[in-house]
Amino acid sequence: MRYWWVNQNQTYKAEVPGGFLWSPKTRVDGAKNRFYENMRLVEPNDVVFSFCDTYIKAVGVATDRAATAPKPDFGKVGKEWSEEGWLVPVEFKELENPIRPNDHIQTLKDYLPGKYSPLQHSGDGLQSVYWAEVPESMASQLIRIIGAQYEEIVDGLSNEVSSTPSEDNQERLIRGRTDIGSTEKEQLVKARRGQGIFRANVRLNEEACRVTRVSNPNFLSASQIKPWKDSSDEEKLNGCNGLLLAPHVHLFFDKGLVSFTDSGDLLTSSHLDRGILKALGIASELNVGSFNKEQAAFLNYHGTRVFKT
């Protein structure tokens, strides 16, 4: 296990709930950046300390290695960043009591790395340092300061590191394509599995299953709204073409047995046994909250082309 420090002043609100970290591959001038290169060294189960607004606000656990990915939909943030970078899936949990390293600098300063330190000896953060390795000795001090909630968070999140699914025929077809590059192939394969940039983009729009309200991402699927076979490559990576759904809701949705109106009313097919809905605790008359315009366009396709009335 290795320990990492990420400065997230600009991207905290997207990356922590979204379950990922993303960086460009190079600086704006095209030069290599040591802190971006560090993204490639991450291994599953590595621990991440999330620093934002002078506080360590969250602790995360990496669930996979870095992969090349297009820039997530950060909105107005990072307009100057390149459109391609490194994406690392990381599940975070926010601290109940965020810690301010500046308040503990007398303890921490003797453990700061001599090179590429995320903190100055004054206790102030270094904005030029995005992603830096934390020496084990410094990590031990941070863990002690964070206290009992650290072990609870890391033990819980470590259980969410998933194994790689087996490849299906659709994925083999993607890998056999000659009209796209290796980066596009990899992201399409991950999107097929509900992973990578697609899952990250979905989580920028959705925080829980609309029907069950389950919010633990380990028990949710990033489900395509417009079916995979009907979607363009761009649509397959579009976060608005996806919902976070509990497995049984995902199954009903894929089979066209349930759908949603723009305003969030649950539609149930006449082919779906109401007894099943009752047994699963799903109300036949349910409003799950309205969708944004782009989501609504994809839902319109699902409602007219997939949903069985």
LINRASUL-V618896 format. One record per residue. N is the residue number from 1. RES is the residue in three letters. SS is DSSP state (alpha for helix, beta for strand, coil for the rest). PHI is phi in whole degrees, -180 to 180 (none if undefined). D_FIRST is the distance of its C-alpha to the first C-alpha in Angstrom with 2 decimals. Layout:
n=N res=RES ss=SS phi=PHI d_first=D_FIRST
n=N res=RES ss=SS phi=PHI d_first=D_FIRST
//
This chain:
n=1 res=MET ss=coil phi=none d_first=0.00
n=2 res=ARG ss=coil phi=-117 d_first=3.79
n=3 res=TYR ss=beta phi=-118 d_first=6.84
n=4 res=TRP ss=beta phi=-133 d_first=10.05
n=5 res=TRP ss=beta phi=-124 d_first=13.69
n=6 res=VAL ss=beta phi=-124 d_first=16.28
n=7 res=ASN ss=beta phi=-88 d_first=20.01
n=8 res=GLN ss=coil phi=-123 d_first=21.75
n=9 res=ASN ss=coil phi=-55 d_first=25.29
n=10 res=GLN ss=coil phi=-90 d_first=26.86
n=11 res=THR ss=coil phi=-119 d_first=24.70
n=12 res=TYR ss=alpha phi=-54 d_first=23.28
n=13 res=LYS ss=alpha phi=-67 d_first=26.05
n=14 res=ALA ss=alpha phi=-97 d_first=25.34
n=15 res=GLU ss=alpha phi=-76 d_first=21.60
n=16 res=VAL ss=alpha phi=-67 d_first=20.50
n=17 res=PRO ss=alpha phi=-70 d_first=23.04
n=18 res=GLY ss=alpha phi=-79 d_first=22.77
n=19 res=GLY ss=coil phi=73 d_first=19.13
n=20 res=PHE ss=beta phi=-159 d_first=18.30
n=21 res=LEU ss=beta phi=-128 d_first=17.93
n=22 res=TRP ss=beta phi=-139 d_first=20.46
n=23 res=SER ss=beta phi=-141 d_first=21.54
n=24 res=PRO ss=beta phi=-64 d_first=24.36
n=25 res=LYS ss=coil phi=-88 d_first=23.76
n=26 res=THR ss=beta phi=-138 d_first=26.12
n=27 res=ARG ss=coil phi=-72 d_first=28.04
n=28 res=VAL ss=coil phi=-58 d_first=31.43
n=29 res=ASP ss=coil phi=-83 d_first=33.20
n=30 res=GLY ss=coil phi=90 d_first=31.22
n=31 res=ALA ss=coil phi=-78 d_first=29.34
n=32 res=LYS ss=beta phi=-70 d_first=25.67
n=33 res=ASN ss=coil phi=-126 d_first=23.36
n=34 res=ARG ss=alpha phi=-55 d_first=20.29
n=35 res=PHE ss=alpha phi=-74 d_first=18.63
n=36 res=TYR ss=alpha phi=-74 d_first=19.48
n=37 res=GLU ss=alpha phi=-62 d_first=18.30
n=38 res=ASN ss=alpha phi=-60 d_first=14.77
n=39 res=MET ss=alpha phi=-58 d_first=14.68
n=40 res=ARG ss=alpha phi=-75 d_first=14.74
n=41 res=LEU ss=alpha phi=-94 d_first=11.42
n=42 res=VAL ss=coil phi=-70 d_first=9.43
n=43 res=GLU ss=coil phi=-122 d_first=7.85
n=44 res=PRO ss=coil phi=-54 d_first=8.38
n=45 res=ASN ss=coil phi=81 d_first=6.47
n=46 res=ASP ss=coil phi=-64 d_first=5.07
n=47 res=VAL ss=beta phi=-99 d_first=7.27
n=48 res=VAL ss=beta phi=-124 d_first=10.62
n=49 res=PHE ss=beta phi=-96 d_first=13.42
n=50 res=SER ss=beta phi=-95 d_first=16.71
n=51 res=PHE ss=beta phi=-110 d_first=19.53
n=52 res=CYS ss=beta phi=-153 d_first=23.10
n=53 res=ASP ss=coil phi=54 d_first=26.51
n=54 res=THR ss=coil phi=73 d_first=25.30
n=55 res=TYR ss=beta phi=-122 d_first=23.14
n=56 res=ILE ss=beta phi=-82 d_first=19.56
n=57 res=LYS ss=beta phi=-101 d_first=20.81
n=58 res=ALA ss=beta phi=-150 d_first=17.93
n=59 res=VAL ss=beta phi=-124 d_first=14.27
n=60 res=GLY ss=beta phi=-130 d_first=12.70
n=61 res=VAL ss=beta phi=-129 d_first=10.11
n=62 res=ALA ss=beta phi=-68 d_first=10.22
n=63 res=THR ss=coil phi=-105 d_first=12.24
n=64 res=ASP ss=coil phi=-163 d_first=12.94
n=65 res=ARG ss=coil phi=-83 d_first=13.03
n=66 res=ALA ss=coil phi=-68 d_first=15.63
n=67 res=ALA ss=beta phi=-139 d_first=19.23
n=68 res=THR ss=beta phi=-65 d_first=22.53
n=69 res=ALA ss=beta phi=-153 d_first=24.35
n=70 res=PRO ss=beta phi=-66 d_first=27.45
n=71 res=LYS ss=coil phi=-64 d_first=27.29
n=72 res=PRO ss=coil phi=-64 d_first=27.13
n=73 res=ASP ss=coil phi=-81 d_first=30.19
n=74 res=PHE ss=coil phi=-83 d_first=29.47
n=75 res=GLY ss=coil phi=73 d_first=33.21
n=76 res=LYS ss=coil phi=-80 d_first=34.54
n=77 res=VAL ss=coil phi=-77 d_first=31.18
n=78 res=GLY ss=coil phi=72 d_first=30.19
n=79 res=LYS ss=coil phi=-62 d_first=33.54
n=80 res=GLU ss=coil phi=-84 d_first=33.17
n=81 res=TRP ss=coil phi=-76 d_first=29.89
n=82 res=SER ss=coil phi=-67 d_first=30.16
n=83 res=GLU ss=coil phi=-84 d_first=30.34
n=84 res=GLU ss=beta phi=-128 d_first=27.48
n=85 res=GLY ss=beta phi=-161 d_first=23.87
n=86 res=TRP ss=beta phi=-104 d_first=20.20
n=87 res=LEU ss=beta phi=-119 d_first=19.13
n=88 res=VAL ss=beta phi=-118 d_first=15.61
n=89 res=PRO ss=beta phi=-70 d_first=15.84
n=90 res=VAL ss=beta phi=-138 d_first=14.18
n=91 res=GLU ss=beta phi=-92 d_first=15.53
n=92 res=PHE ss=beta phi=-112 d_first=16.38
n=93 res=LYS ss=beta phi=-137 d_first=18.20
n=94 res=GLU ss=beta phi=-75 d_first=20.45
n=95 res=LEU ss=beta phi=-75 d_first=20.66
n=96 res=GLU ss=beta phi=-65 d_first=23.97
n=97 res=ASN ss=beta phi=-128 d_first=24.32
n=98 res=PRO ss=beta phi=-56 d_first=22.84
n=99 res=ILE ss=beta phi=-111 d_first=22.32
n=100 res=ARG ss=coil phi=-105 d_first=24.01
n=101 res=PRO ss=alpha phi=-53 d_first=22.20
n=102 res=ASN ss=alpha phi=-57 d_first=25.68
n=103 res=ASP ss=alpha phi=-74 d_first=26.77
n=104 res=HIS ss=alpha phi=-123 d_first=24.20
n=105 res=ILE ss=alpha phi=-65 d_first=24.40
n=106 res=GLN ss=alpha phi=-64 d_first=26.13
n=107 res=THR ss=alpha phi=-81 d_first=23.07
n=108 res=LEU ss=alpha phi=-80 d_first=20.51
n=109 res=LYS ss=alpha phi=-62 d_first=22.58
n=110 res=ASP ss=alpha phi=-75 d_first=21.95
n=111 res=TYR ss=alpha phi=-113 d_first=18.19
n=112 res=LEU ss=coil phi=-68 d_first=18.53
n=113 res=PRO ss=coil phi=-64 d_first=17.51
n=114 res=GLY ss=coil phi=-70 d_first=20.74
n=115 res=LYS ss=coil phi=-132 d_first=20.29
n=116 res=TYR ss=coil phi=62 d_first=19.15
n=117 res=SER ss=coil phi=-74 d_first=18.88
n=118 res=PRO ss=coil phi=-79 d_first=18.90
n=119 res=LEU ss=beta phi=-125 d_first=21.39
n=120 res=GLN ss=coil phi=-84 d_first=24.66
n=121 res=HIS ss=coil phi=-68 d_first=25.79
n=122 res=SER ss=coil phi=-78 d_first=28.21
n=123 res=GLY ss=coil phi=101 d_first=25.45
n=124 res=ASP ss=coil phi=-80 d_first=26.30
n=125 res=GLY ss=beta phi=-75 d_first=23.89
n=126 res=LEU ss=coil phi=-114 d_first=24.24
n=127 res=GLN ss=coil phi=-67 d_first=25.23
n=128 res=SER ss=coil phi=-73 d_first=24.98
n=129 res=VAL ss=coil phi=-100 d_first=21.20
n=130 res=TYR ss=coil phi=-88 d_first=19.81
n=131 res=TRP ss=beta phi=-136 d_first=16.15
n=132 res=ALA ss=beta phi=-132 d_first=14.57
n=133 res=GLU ss=beta phi=-78 d_first=11.39
n=134 res=VAL ss=beta phi=-104 d_first=11.22
n=135 res=PRO ss=coil phi=-58 d_first=11.13
n=136 res=GLU ss=alpha phi=-58 d_first=9.42
n=137 res=SER ss=alpha phi=-65 d_first=13.11
n=138 res=MET ss=alpha phi=-70 d_first=13.99
n=139 res=ALA ss=alpha phi=-60 d_first=11.23
n=140 res=SER ss=alpha phi=-62 d_first=12.63
n=141 res=GLN ss=alpha phi=-68 d_first=16.01
n=142 res=LEU ss=alpha phi=-63 d_first=15.36
n=143 res=ILE ss=alpha phi=-63 d_first=14.05
n=144 res=ARG ss=alpha phi=-64 d_first=17.21
n=145 res=ILE ss=alpha phi=-69 d_first=19.38
n=146 res=ILE ss=alpha phi=-65 d_first=18.28
n=147 res=GLY ss=coil phi=89 d_first=18.98
n=148 res=ALA ss=alpha phi=-62 d_first=19.06
n=149 res=GLN ss=alpha phi=-65 d_first=18.60
n=150 res=TYR ss=alpha phi=-62 d_first=14.91
n=151 res=GLU ss=alpha phi=-61 d_first=14.12
n=152 res=GLU ss=alpha phi=-62 d_first=16.67
n=153 res=ILE ss=alpha phi=-67 d_first=15.31
n=154 res=VAL ss=alpha phi=-67 d_first=11.64
n=155 res=ASP ss=alpha phi=-62 d_first=12.98
n=156 res=GLY ss=alpha phi=-67 d_first=15.61
n=157 res=LEU ss=alpha phi=-72 d_first=13.81
n=158 res=SER ss=alpha phi=-62 d_first=11.23
n=159 res=ASN ss=coil phi=-71 d_first=14.53
n=160 res=GLU ss=coil phi=-95 d_first=15.55
n=161 res=VAL ss=coil phi=-71 d_first=13.32
n=162 res=SER ss=coil phi=-98 d_first=16.33
n=163 res=SER ss=coil phi=-84 d_first=17.30
n=164 res=THR ss=coil phi=-76 d_first=19.47
n=165 res=PRO ss=coil phi=-66 d_first=23.15
n=166 res=SER ss=coil phi=-73 d_first=25.77
n=167 res=GLU ss=coil phi=-79 d_first=27.99
n=168 res=ASP ss=coil phi=-106 d_first=31.47
n=169 res=ASN ss=alpha phi=-63 d_first=34.73
n=170 res=GLN ss=alpha phi=-61 d_first=34.41
n=171 res=GLU ss=alpha phi=-69 d_first=31.11
n=172 res=ARG ss=alpha phi=-65 d_first=32.76
n=173 res=LEU ss=alpha phi=-65 d_first=35.62
n=174 res=ILE ss=alpha phi=-62 d_first=33.39
n=175 res=ARG ss=alpha phi=-66 d_first=31.83
n=176 res=GLY ss=coil phi=-87 d_first=35.39
n=177 res=ARG ss=coil phi=-69 d_first=36.71
n=178 res=THR ss=coil phi=-113 d_first=38.07
n=179 res=ASP ss=coil phi=-93 d_first=38.90
n=180 res=ILE ss=coil phi=-133 d_first=35.41
n=181 res=GLY ss=coil phi=-84 d_first=32.60
n=182 res=SER ss=alpha phi=-65 d_first=29.19
n=183 res=THR ss=alpha phi=-63 d_first=27.52
n=184 res=GLU ss=alpha phi=-62 d_first=30.03
n=185 res=LYS ss=alpha phi=-60 d_first=29.66
n=186 res=GLU ss=alpha phi=-63 d_first=25.91
n=187 res=GLN ss=alpha phi=-71 d_first=26.35
n=188 res=LEU ss=alpha phi=-68 d_first=29.32
n=189 res=VAL ss=alpha phi=-63 d_first=27.47
n=190 res=LYS ss=alpha phi=-65 d_first=24.72
n=191 res=ALA ss=alpha phi=-63 d_first=27.57
n=192 res=ARG ss=alpha phi=-57 d_first=29.24
n=193 res=ARG ss=coil phi=-91 d_first=26.26
n=194 res=GLY ss=coil phi=75 d_first=26.15
n=195 res=GLN ss=coil phi=-122 d_first=22.95
n=196 res=GLY ss=alpha phi=63 d_first=22.26
n=197 res=ILE ss=alpha phi=-64 d_first=24.66
n=198 res=PHE ss=alpha phi=-63 d_first=27.17
n=199 res=ARG ss=alpha phi=-62 d_first=25.06
n=200 res=ALA ss=alpha phi=-61 d_first=23.98
n=201 res=ASN ss=alpha phi=-67 d_first=27.69
n=202 res=VAL ss=alpha phi=-62 d_first=28.82
n=203 res=ARG ss=alpha phi=-72 d_first=26.61
n=204 res=LEU ss=alpha phi=-74 d_first=28.23
n=205 res=ASN ss=alpha phi=-105 d_first=31.47
n=206 res=GLU ss=coil phi=-123 d_first=30.64
n=207 res=GLU ss=coil phi=-116 d_first=28.61
n=208 res=ALA ss=coil phi=-162 d_first=29.70
n=209 res=CYS ss=coil phi=-66 d_first=31.88
n=210 res=ARG ss=coil phi=-64 d_first=35.36
n=211 res=VAL ss=coil phi=-90 d_first=36.99
n=212 res=THR ss=coil phi=-92 d_first=34.79
n=213 res=ARG ss=coil phi=69 d_first=33.01
n=214 res=VAL ss=coil phi=-65 d_first=29.69
n=215 res=SER ss=coil phi=-114 d_first=27.05
n=216 res=ASN ss=coil phi=-68 d_first=23.75
n=217 res=PRO ss=alpha phi=-64 d_first=22.70
n=218 res=ASN ss=alpha phi=-68 d_first=21.17
n=219 res=PHE ss=alpha phi=-116 d_first=24.83
n=220 res=LEU ss=beta phi=-128 d_first=26.51
n=221 res=SER ss=beta phi=-104 d_first=27.53
n=222 res=ALA ss=beta phi=-85 d_first=28.10
n=223 res=SER ss=beta phi=-102 d_first=31.65
n=224 res=GLN ss=beta phi=-69 d_first=34.00
n=225 res=ILE ss=coil phi=-82 d_first=37.30
n=226 res=LYS ss=coil phi=-78 d_first=39.39
n=227 res=PRO ss=coil phi=-53 d_first=38.72
n=228 res=TRP ss=alpha phi=-52 d_first=36.60
n=229 res=LYS ss=alpha phi=-65 d_first=39.67
n=230 res=ASP ss=alpha phi=-100 d_first=41.70
n=231 res=SER ss=coil phi=-92 d_first=39.21
n=232 res=SER ss=coil phi=-74 d_first=39.12
n=233 res=ASP ss=alpha phi=-58 d_first=35.91
n=234 res=GLU ss=alpha phi=-65 d_first=35.78
n=235 res=GLU ss=alpha phi=-67 d_first=36.38
n=236 res=LYS ss=alpha phi=-68 d_first=33.59
n=237 res=LEU ss=alpha phi=-106 d_first=31.07
n=238 res=ASN ss=coil phi=-77 d_first=33.02
n=239 res=GLY ss=alpha phi=-64 d_first=31.37
n=240 res=CYS ss=alpha phi=-76 d_first=34.87
n=241 res=ASN ss=alpha phi=-96 d_first=35.41
n=242 res=GLY ss=beta phi=-153 d_first=32.94
n=243 res=LEU ss=beta phi=-133 d_first=32.56
n=244 res=LEU ss=beta phi=-89 d_first=29.83
n=245 res=LEU ss=beta phi=-131 d_first=31.48
n=246 res=ALA ss=beta phi=-63 d_first=30.94
n=247 res=PRO ss=alpha phi=-52 d_first=31.28
n=248 res=HIS ss=alpha phi=-72 d_first=34.92
n=249 res=VAL ss=alpha phi=-69 d_first=35.95
n=250 res=HIS ss=alpha phi=-58 d_first=34.29
n=251 res=LEU ss=alpha phi=-63 d_first=36.40
n=252 res=PHE ss=alpha phi=-61 d_first=39.59
n=253 res=PHE ss=alpha phi=-65 d_first=38.96
n=254 res=ASP ss=alpha phi=-63 d_first=38.36
n=255 res=LYS ss=coil phi=-86 d_first=41.50
n=256 res=GLY ss=coil phi=75 d_first=43.57
n=257 res=LEU ss=coil phi=-90 d_first=44.28
n=258 res=VAL ss=beta phi=-138 d_first=43.10
n=259 res=SER ss=beta phi=-155 d_first=42.94
n=260 res=PHE ss=beta phi=-140 d_first=43.28
n=261 res=THR ss=coil phi=-83 d_first=45.90
n=262 res=ASP ss=coil phi=-56 d_first=45.18
n=263 res=SER ss=coil phi=-83 d_first=45.74
n=264 res=GLY ss=coil phi=102 d_first=43.32
n=265 res=ASP ss=beta phi=-72 d_first=45.74
n=266 res=LEU ss=beta phi=-76 d_first=44.40
n=267 res=LEU ss=beta phi=-103 d_first=46.57
n=268 res=THR ss=beta phi=-120 d_first=46.94
n=269 res=SER ss=coil phi=-75 d_first=48.67
n=270 res=SER ss=coil phi=-68 d_first=51.81
n=271 res=HIS ss=coil phi=-83 d_first=50.11
n=272 res=LEU ss=coil phi=-98 d_first=47.49
n=273 res=ASP ss=coil phi=-62 d_first=48.64
n=274 res=ARG ss=alpha phi=-63 d_first=48.71
n=275 res=GLY ss=alpha phi=-64 d_first=48.09
n=276 res=ILE ss=alpha phi=-67 d_first=44.59
n=277 res=LEU ss=alpha phi=-59 d_first=43.88
n=278 res=LYS ss=alpha phi=-64 d_first=45.27
n=279 res=ALA ss=alpha phi=-64 d_first=43.25
n=280 res=LEU ss=coil phi=-91 d_first=40.03
n=281 res=GLY ss=coil phi=75 d_first=41.10
n=282 res=ILE ss=coil phi=-103 d_first=41.70
n=283 res=ALA ss=coil phi=-72 d_first=44.85
n=284 res=SER ss=coil phi=-69 d_first=47.10
n=285 res=GLU ss=coil phi=-111 d_first=48.01
n=286 res=LEU ss=coil phi=-148 d_first=44.90
n=287 res=ASN ss=beta phi=-113 d_first=44.04
n=288 res=VAL ss=coil phi=-103 d_first=40.38
n=289 res=GLY ss=coil phi=99 d_first=40.93
n=290 res=SER ss=coil phi=-71 d_first=42.11
n=291 res=PHE ss=coil phi=-111 d_first=40.31
n=292 res=ASN ss=coil phi=-74 d_first=40.33
n=293 res=LYS ss=alpha phi=-61 d_first=42.83
n=294 res=GLU ss=alpha phi=-71 d_first=40.55
n=295 res=GLN ss=alpha phi=-61 d_first=39.14
n=296 res=ALA ss=alpha phi=-61 d_first=42.76
n=297 res=ALA ss=alpha phi=-64 d_first=43.82
n=298 res=PHE ss=alpha phi=-69 d_first=41.32
n=299 res=LEU ss=alpha phi=-66 d_first=42.33
n=300 res=ASN ss=alpha phi=-62 d_first=45.94
n=301 res=TYR ss=alpha phi=-63 d_first=45.20
n=302 res=HIS ss=alpha phi=-62 d_first=43.51
n=303 res=GLY ss=alpha phi=-68 d_first=46.40
n=304 res=THR ss=alpha phi=-98 d_first=49.10
n=305 res=ARG ss=alpha phi=-114 d_first=47.62
n=306 res=VAL ss=alpha phi=-116 d_first=45.21
n=307 res=PHE ss=coil phi=-62 d_first=46.33
n=308 res=LYS ss=coil phi=-99 d_first=48.98
n=309 res=THR ss=coil phi=-68 d_first=51.65
//
